[in-house]
Amino acid sequence: MVELMDTKSLEIAQDYLPNKLGVVEKLIRFCLTLGGTISGEHDIGTAPFIPLELSADEINLMRSIKRLLDPKNILNSGKIFG
């Protein structure tokens, strides 16, 4: 388990505060190194980072499945696969 309130973690966090997106990307990369995933069934604003976890072929396959099942783009339009 990672302790988030130790002094070193706080110093590191303060270095990244001016660049929130950089912090998010670093956290996502860290989660992936632990074998985690950045999104489950629900999009949590991670669309820009999906290529860190999935290959272009995997993303295209998901888009193709979405188009096949929802050709009029009614469901979740405007989302990564919409």
ChimeraX attribute file (.defattr): number of C-alpha atoms within 10 A of each C-alpha:
attribute: neighborCount
match mode: 1-to-1
recipient: residues
	/A:1	3
	/A:2	6
	/A:3	8
	/A:4	10
	/A:5	9
	/A:6	9
	/A:7	10
	/A:8	11
	/A:9	13
	/A:10	11
	/A:11	11
	/A:12	11
	/A:13	14
	/A:14	11
	/A:15	11
	/A:16	14
	/A:17	11
	/A:18	10
	/A:19	10
	/A:20	11
	/A:21	11
	/A:22	12
	/A:23	16
	/A:24	14
	/A:25	15
	/A:26	13
	/A:27	13
	/A:28	21
	/A:29	18
	/A:30	12
	/A:31	13
	/A:32	14
	/A:33	10
	/A:34	9
	/A:35	9
	/A:36	12
	/A:37	14
	/A:38	19
	/A:39	15
	/A:40	7
	/A:41	5
	/A:42	7
	/A:43	11
	/A:44	9
	/A:45	12
	/A:46	15
	/A:47	13
	/A:48	9
	/A:49	15
	/A:50	17
	/A:51	12
	/A:52	13
	/A:53	16
	/A:54	12
	/A:55	11
	/A:56	12
	/A:57	9
	/A:58	12
	/A:59	16
	/A:60	13
	/A:61	13
	/A:62	14
	/A:63	15
	/A:64	14
	/A:65	13
	/A:66	16
	/A:67	14
	/A:68	11
	/A:69	11
	/A:70	14
	/A:71	12
	/A:72	10
	/A:73	14
	/A:74	9
	/A:75	13
	/A:76	11
	/A:77	11
	/A:78	9
	/A:79	10
	/A:80	15
	/A:81	18
	/A:82	15
